[in-house]
């Protein structure tokens, strides 16, 4: 019984740390990655512009561009896209890499991408595992 109490306490503590800022950043990241997922099936000329919703404030758009750039660098290690310079080229290469993966692996990569973007937008206030959990939770409970 002590184990359940301890786990329950950790879960309550974690949920108290969630705030509107983190949830908004997670939703923004998931929206961007959802748009990227569409691009995997039909690449377009300016992939980064397509990923970023036009309705976002310019400051948020710039932060999202920076977050995408930093996050894509962490994801492309195994994709063969490491030598590319521009974010656009990296994203196109990564999209091609993802399109050749099984759906389950692709979805896992896209969740990680959204989680990494969320962490960057949220200024890395928490550990990566917490961003992974929030991203999965928001994606599961929201309709995008």
TIDOTOR-901974 format. One record per residue (C-alpha): residue number from 1; x, y, z. Coordinates in steps of 0.25 Angstrom, whole numbers, padded with zeros to 4 digits, always signed. Layout:
N
+-----+-------+-------+-------+
:   i :     X :     Y :     Z :
+-----+-------+-------+-------+
: NUM :     X :     Y :     Z :
...
+-----+-------+-------+-------+
***
This chain:
144
+-----+-------+-------+-------+
:   i :     X :     Y :     Z :
+-----+-------+-------+-------+
:   1 : +0000 : +0000 : +0000 :
:   2 : +0012 : +0009 : +0003 :
:   3 : +0016 : +0008 : -0012 :
:   4 : +0003 : +0012 : -0017 :
:   5 : +0003 : +0024 : -0008 :
:   6 : +0017 : +0028 : -0012 :
:   7 : +0013 : +0027 : -0027 :
:   8 : +0000 : +0034 : -0025 :
:   9 : +0008 : +0046 : -0018 :
:  10 : +0018 : +0047 : -0030 :
:  11 : +0007 : +0047 : -0040 :
:  12 : -0001 : +0058 : -0032 :
:  13 : +0012 : +0066 : -0031 :
:  14 : +0015 : +0065 : -0045 :
:  15 : +0001 : +0070 : -0049 :
:  16 : +0003 : +0082 : -0040 :
:  17 : +0015 : +0086 : -0049 :
:  18 : +0007 : +0087 : -0061 :
:  19 : +0003 : +0101 : -0065 :
:  20 : -0004 : +0108 : -0077 :
:  21 : +0010 : +0112 : -0083 :
:  22 : +0014 : +0097 : -0084 :
:  23 : +0001 : +0093 : -0089 :
:  24 : +0000 : +0104 : -0100 :
:  25 : +0015 : +0100 : -0104 :
:  26 : +0011 : +0086 : -0105 :
:  27 : -0001 : +0089 : -0114 :
:  28 : +0007 : +0098 : -0123 :
:  29 : +0018 : +0087 : -0125 :
:  30 : +0007 : +0076 : -0128 :
:  31 : +0001 : +0085 : -0138 :
:  32 : +0014 : +0087 : -0145 :
:  33 : +0017 : +0073 : -0145 :
:  34 : +0004 : +0069 : -0150 :
:  35 : +0006 : +0078 : -0162 :
:  36 : +0019 : +0072 : -0164 :
:  37 : +0013 : +0058 : -0164 :
:  38 : +0004 : +0062 : -0176 :
:  39 : +0017 : +0067 : -0183 :
:  40 : +0023 : +0053 : -0182 :
:  41 : +0013 : +0048 : -0192 :
:  42 : +0014 : +0060 : -0201 :
:  43 : +0026 : +0069 : -0199 :
:  44 : +0025 : +0084 : -0203 :
:  45 : +0034 : +0095 : -0206 :
:  46 : +0035 : +0102 : -0193 :
:  47 : +0033 : +0091 : -0183 :
:  48 : +0036 : +0100 : -0170 :
:  49 : +0026 : +0111 : -0175 :
:  50 : +0016 : +0100 : -0177 :
:  51 : +0018 : +0094 : -0163 :
:  52 : +0016 : +0107 : -0155 :
:  53 : +0001 : +0112 : -0155 :
:  54 : -0001 : +0125 : -0160 :
:  55 : -0010 : +0130 : -0149 :
:  56 : +0002 : +0130 : -0139 :
:  57 : +0008 : +0142 : -0134 :
:  58 : +0021 : +0146 : -0141 :
:  59 : +0029 : +0144 : -0128 :
:  60 : +0023 : +0130 : -0126 :
:  61 : +0026 : +0127 : -0140 :
:  62 : +0041 : +0131 : -0139 :
:  63 : +0042 : +0123 : -0126 :
:  64 : +0036 : +0111 : -0133 :
:  65 : +0045 : +0112 : -0145 :
:  66 : +0057 : +0112 : -0135 :
:  67 : +0051 : +0100 : -0127 :
:  68 : +0049 : +0092 : -0140 :
:  69 : +0063 : +0095 : -0144 :
:  70 : +0069 : +0090 : -0131 :
:  71 : +0060 : +0078 : -0130 :
:  72 : +0062 : +0073 : -0144 :
:  73 : +0077 : +0073 : -0141 :
:  74 : +0075 : +0063 : -0130 :
:  75 : +0066 : +0054 : -0138 :
:  76 : +0074 : +0053 : -0151 :
:  77 : +0085 : +0045 : -0145 :
:  78 : +0081 : +0032 : -0151 :
:  79 : +0074 : +0038 : -0164 :
:  80 : +0087 : +0041 : -0172 :
:  81 : +0083 : +0056 : -0172 :
:  82 : +0094 : +0061 : -0163 :
:  83 : +0102 : +0068 : -0173 :
:  84 : +0091 : +0077 : -0178 :
:  85 : +0092 : +0091 : -0174 :
:  86 : +0078 : +0098 : -0175 :
:  87 : +0066 : +0094 : -0167 :
:  88 : +0058 : +0093 : -0179 :
:  89 : +0068 : +0082 : -0185 :
:  90 : +0068 : +0075 : -0172 :
:  91 : +0053 : +0074 : -0171 :
:  92 : +0052 : +0069 : -0186 :
:  93 : +0062 : +0059 : -0183 :
:  94 : +0056 : +0055 : -0170 :
:  95 : +0042 : +0054 : -0177 :
:  96 : +0048 : +0045 : -0187 :
:  97 : +0054 : +0036 : -0177 :
:  98 : +0041 : +0035 : -0169 :
:  99 : +0033 : +0031 : -0181 :
: 100 : +0041 : +0019 : -0182 :
: 101 : +0039 : +0014 : -0168 :
: 102 : +0027 : +0006 : -0163 :
: 103 : +0015 : +0014 : -0158 :
: 104 : +0018 : +0011 : -0143 :
: 105 : +0032 : +0015 : -0144 :
: 106 : +0029 : +0028 : -0151 :
: 107 : +0018 : +0031 : -0141 :
: 108 : +0028 : +0029 : -0130 :
: 109 : +0038 : +0038 : -0137 :
: 110 : +0027 : +0049 : -0139 :
: 111 : +0023 : +0049 : -0124 :
: 112 : +0038 : +0050 : -0120 :
: 113 : +0039 : +0062 : -0130 :
: 114 : +0027 : +0069 : -0124 :
: 115 : +0033 : +0066 : -0110 :
: 116 : +0046 : +0072 : -0114 :
: 117 : +0040 : +0085 : -0120 :
: 118 : +0031 : +0086 : -0107 :
: 119 : +0044 : +0086 : -0098 :
: 120 : +0050 : +0096 : -0107 :
: 121 : +0038 : +0105 : -0107 :
: 122 : +0037 : +0103 : -0092 :
: 123 : +0051 : +0107 : -0089 :
: 124 : +0055 : +0093 : -0084 :
: 125 : +0049 : +0095 : -0070 :
: 126 : +0047 : +0081 : -0068 :
: 127 : +0053 : +0067 : -0072 :
: 128 : +0051 : +0061 : -0086 :
: 129 : +0043 : +0050 : -0080 :
: 130 : +0033 : +0060 : -0075 :
: 131 : +0031 : +0066 : -0088 :
: 132 : +0029 : +0053 : -0094 :
: 133 : +0018 : +0050 : -0084 :
: 134 : +0011 : +0063 : -0086 :
: 135 : +0012 : +0062 : -0101 :
: 136 : +0006 : +0048 : -0101 :
: 137 : -0005 : +0053 : -0092 :
: 138 : -0009 : +0065 : -0099 :
: 139 : -0008 : +0058 : -0113 :
: 140 : -0017 : +0047 : -0107 :
: 141 : -0027 : +0057 : -0101 :
: 142 : -0028 : +0067 : -0112 :
: 143 : -0033 : +0067 : -0126 :
: 144 : -0024 : +0073 : -0136 :
+-----+-------+-------+-------+
***
